[in-house]
Each structure stands twice: as structure tokens, then as C-alpha cells.
Amino acid sequence: MIRIPIFPLPGAILFPGLQLPLHIFEPRYRELVGSALAKDRLIGMIQPQQSKDGAPLYDIGCLGRIGDVEALEDGRYNIVLDGETRFRLVRELDVRTSFRQIEAEIIDDAEDEVLSSVERAGFEFEARRFADMQGYSVDWDSVERLDDETLINGVAQIAPFDAASKQALLEAPNLAQRCELMIQLMQFFALRDDGDEIVTLQ
């Protein structure tokens, strides 16, 4: 078990191996960052189930380590979190800090997961179609050089899906299942008449 200070930010998802830039301005989260910098630089990113203070949390989040940090004169911070590992919420702790803290267990994900050539090709095909539909400019030569995990997690983190869909991607037990879910979401999005609508699994 591990004790984790958390930043329950709706719509903000961090995946292992990726980075998440954050602007910290609320006093409680400035305290959170200050505390983390004084200790192990670790912060748990986990989504609340509703956009209100004290809302219940989803079961799965991602532990991030503060990498780059800019401390501003008025007490705000610009930080970049480096995603380290997923965790599973065990219970929320009764604390005196202004920020919430939890007890969690680290999820032991397999290292260096790879897709089959068919899975990779299928994903790249749907990703190209999705990008064209959205009008995104993509350097596909660079994409082809990415390892499978960076590609799938990277698209999952930045894709314009709703919070519940991104949470489902984070909770996928392995890379192959996350890849399959991403393909389903991109296909679902492509079938909608209005591409500006939010994609949801619900």
C-alpha cells in the first residue's frame, strides 16, 4: 500500500510514460505541490465521478512525479507531471491537509508491452482516418517510429473523448485491450453526424 496525495481534476488523464503539464493556482493545490516537492515529488492524478468538491473518485488513477517546475512569485506553479504507474484506490484517508489523500495499491503493469502487427496496423488505419476527419495535421513518419505503448497511451491521453471514455481507456487491463477500445471509440466518433459532439461510452 502507498499513501498518495491526489489532484482530482475532471477530464485530466495521465498515462504511464507520458507527461501532463499543469498550471496550479488554487491554494489547496499549491499546498499539495509544495508538500510533494518537499517529499518525493509524487502526486496522484485521479478523476472525480462528478465535477464538485468531495465527489467520489474513480477506482483507477496514475501516479505522476513532478519533473519540470516553475514557481511563480505569487505562489502559483507551472509543473509537468511524468506518468509513472497506474494505481487502484483502496480508501480515502481522513486528513487535516487542504488537499485529499488516499491509500492505494500500485498496479503491476507488464513492461514493454507490444501489439501484434495486425493490431498496430488496424490502429494506425483508424487513427489516420480519425485525424483526417478532425482536420488534424500529423507527422505520420514520426508516428510510425513510436513504440506501441507510447503510441496507444499518447493518443488515449490527447484524444477529444469525454472523461468517462478516457477513464475506460486508463482502466483497460493491458495495451491490446486499450488499443481495441481506442479503435472502437474512433469508429464511434466517425459515425456521428456532428464531429463536434462529445464522444461518450454511456
C-alpha positions as CSV (number, residue, x, y, z in Angstrom):
1,M,0.0,0.0,0.0
2,I,1.1,3.6,-0.6
3,R,-0.2,6.9,0.7
4,I,-0.8,9.3,-2.2
5,P,-1.8,13.0,-2.2
6,I,-4.2,13.4,-5.1
7,F,-5.2,16.0,-7.6
8,P,-8.8,15.0,-8.6
9,L,-9.2,17.1,-11.8
10,P,-12.2,16.3,-14.0
11,G,-11.1,15.4,-17.6
12,A,-7.4,15.3,-16.8
13,I,-5.9,11.9,-17.5
14,L,-2.3,10.9,-17.1
15,F,-0.9,7.7,-18.6
16,P,2.4,5.9,-17.6
17,G,5.3,7.0,-19.7
18,L,3.6,10.3,-20.7
19,Q,3.7,13.9,-19.4
20,L,0.9,16.2,-18.3
21,P,1.6,20.0,-17.9
22,L,-0.5,21.6,-15.2
23,H,-1.0,25.2,-14.0
24,I,-1.5,25.2,-10.3
25,F,-3.3,28.2,-8.9
26,E,-5.8,27.1,-6.2
27,P,-4.4,27.4,-2.7
28,R,-5.1,23.8,-1.7
29,Y,-3.2,22.5,-4.8
30,R,-0.4,25.0,-4.3
31,E,-0.1,23.4,-0.9
32,L,-0.2,19.9,-2.5
33,V,2.6,20.8,-4.9
34,G,4.7,22.4,-2.1
35,S,4.2,19.3,0.0
36,A,5.1,16.9,-2.8
37,L,8.2,18.9,-3.7
38,A,9.4,18.7,-0.1
39,K,8.9,14.9,-0.1
40,D,9.0,12.5,-3.0
41,R,7.6,14.8,-5.8
42,L,4.7,12.3,-6.3
43,I,1.1,13.3,-7.0
44,G,-1.8,11.0,-7.9
45,M,-4.0,12.1,-10.8
46,I,-7.4,10.5,-10.4
47,Q,-10.7,11.7,-11.8
48,P,-13.8,12.5,-9.6
49,Q,-17.0,11.0,-10.7
50,Q,-18.7,14.4,-10.6
51,S,-17.4,17.9,-11.0
52,K,-17.9,19.0,-7.4
53,D,-15.8,19.2,-4.3
54,G,-15.5,16.0,-2.4
55,A,-17.1,13.9,-5.2
56,P,-16.4,10.2,-5.1
57,L,-13.4,9.1,-7.1
58,Y,-12.9,6.6,-9.9
59,D,-11.1,3.4,-8.8
60,I,-8.0,3.8,-11.1
61,G,-5.6,6.7,-11.4
62,C,-2.0,7.3,-12.4
63,L,0.9,8.3,-10.2
64,G,2.9,11.2,-11.5
65,R,6.3,12.6,-10.5
66,I,6.9,16.3,-10.7
67,G,9.6,16.8,-13.4
68,D,9.8,20.4,-14.6
69,V,8.6,23.0,-12.1
70,E,8.3,26.8,-12.3
71,A,7.5,28.5,-9.0
72,L,5.8,31.9,-9.7
73,E,6.2,34.9,-7.4
74,D,2.5,34.9,-6.4
75,G,2.7,31.3,-5.2
76,R,1.3,29.6,-8.3
77,Y,3.2,26.8,-10.1
78,N,3.6,25.5,-13.6
79,I,4.6,21.9,-13.4
80,V,5.0,18.9,-15.7
81,L,4.0,15.5,-14.3
82,D,5.8,12.5,-15.6
83,G,3.4,9.5,-15.5
84,E,5.0,6.5,-13.6
85,T,2.4,3.8,-12.9
86,R,-1.3,3.2,-12.5
87,F,-2.8,2.7,-9.1
88,R,-6.0,1.4,-7.6
89,L,-7.8,3.3,-4.9
90,V,-8.2,1.4,-1.7
91,R,-9.7,4.1,0.5
92,E,-9.7,7.8,1.0
93,L,-7.9,9.0,4.2
94,D,-9.2,11.3,6.8
95,V,-6.6,14.1,6.7
96,R,-6.0,17.6,8.0
97,T,-4.4,18.9,4.8
98,S,-6.4,21.0,2.5
99,F,-5.9,18.5,-0.3
100,R,-7.3,15.0,-0.4
101,Q,-5.1,11.9,0.2
102,I,-5.8,8.2,-0.4
103,E,-4.4,4.8,0.3
104,A,-3.8,2.9,-2.9
105,E,-2.1,-0.1,-4.3
106,I,0.2,0.1,-7.3
107,I,-0.9,-1.8,-10.4
108,D,1.9,-4.0,-11.6
109,D,1.5,-3.4,-15.4
110,A,3.6,-5.5,-17.7
111,E,6.7,-3.7,-19.0
112,D,7.4,-3.1,-22.7
113,E,4.0,-4.4,-23.9
114,V,3.8,-4.8,-27.7
115,L,0.9,-5.2,-30.2
116,S,0.7,-7.7,-33.0
117,S,1.4,-6.3,-36.4
118,V,-2.3,-6.7,-37.2
119,E,-3.3,-4.7,-34.1
120,R,-0.8,-2.0,-34.8
121,A,-1.8,-1.7,-38.5
122,G,-5.5,-1.6,-37.6
123,F,-4.9,1.1,-35.0
124,E,-2.8,3.3,-37.4
125,F,-5.5,2.9,-40.1
126,E,-8.3,4.1,-37.8
127,A,-6.0,6.9,-36.4
128,R,-5.3,8.2,-39.9
129,R,-9.0,8.2,-40.8
130,F,-9.8,9.9,-37.5
131,A,-7.2,12.6,-37.9
132,D,-8.3,13.3,-41.4
133,M,-11.9,13.6,-40.3
134,Q,-10.9,16.0,-37.5
135,G,-8.6,18.1,-39.8
136,Y,-5.5,17.3,-37.6
137,S,-2.1,17.7,-39.2
138,V,0.0,14.6,-38.1
139,D,3.6,13.7,-38.9
140,W,2.9,10.1,-39.7
141,D,6.6,9.3,-40.3
142,S,7.2,10.2,-36.6
143,V,4.2,8.2,-35.5
144,E,5.4,5.1,-37.2
145,R,8.7,5.3,-35.2
146,L,6.9,5.4,-31.9
147,D,6.8,2.2,-29.8
148,D,3.4,0.6,-29.3
149,E,2.9,1.8,-25.7
150,T,3.8,5.4,-26.4
151,L,1.6,5.5,-29.4
152,I,-1.5,4.0,-27.8
153,N,-1.2,5.8,-24.5
154,G,-0.3,9.1,-26.2
155,V,-3.4,9.0,-28.4
156,A,-5.5,8.0,-25.4
157,Q,-4.3,10.9,-23.4
158,I,-4.9,13.6,-26.0
159,A,-7.9,12.3,-28.0
160,P,-11.0,14.5,-27.7
161,F,-13.1,12.0,-25.9
162,D,-15.2,12.6,-22.8
163,A,-13.9,11.9,-19.3
164,A,-15.8,8.6,-18.9
165,S,-14.3,7.3,-22.2
166,K,-10.8,8.4,-21.2
167,Q,-11.3,6.7,-17.8
168,A,-12.2,3.5,-19.5
169,L,-9.0,3.7,-21.6
170,L,-7.0,4.2,-18.4
171,E,-8.7,1.2,-16.8
172,A,-8.1,-1.1,-19.7
173,P,-6.0,-4.0,-18.2
174,N,-3.4,-4.2,-21.0
175,L,-2.2,-2.4,-24.1
176,A,-4.0,-4.7,-26.6
177,Q,-7.4,-4.1,-24.9
178,R,-6.7,-0.3,-24.7
179,C,-5.8,-0.4,-28.4
180,E,-9.1,-2.2,-29.3
181,L,-11.1,0.3,-27.2
182,M,-9.4,3.2,-28.9
183,I,-10.3,1.8,-32.3
184,Q,-14.0,1.4,-31.2
185,L,-14.1,5.0,-29.9
186,M,-12.6,6.4,-33.1
187,Q,-15.1,4.4,-35.2
188,F,-17.9,5.5,-33.0
189,F,-16.8,9.1,-33.3
190,A,-16.6,8.8,-37.1
191,L,-20.2,7.6,-37.3
192,R,-21.6,10.7,-35.7
193,D,-23.1,13.3,-37.9
194,D,-21.7,16.2,-35.8
195,G,-18.0,15.7,-35.1
196,D,-18.1,18.5,-32.5
197,E,-20.3,16.4,-30.2
198,I,-18.6,14.8,-27.2
199,V,-18.0,11.1,-27.5
200,T,-19.2,9.0,-24.6
201,L,-19.4,5.4,-23.7
202,Q,-22.6,5.9,-21.7
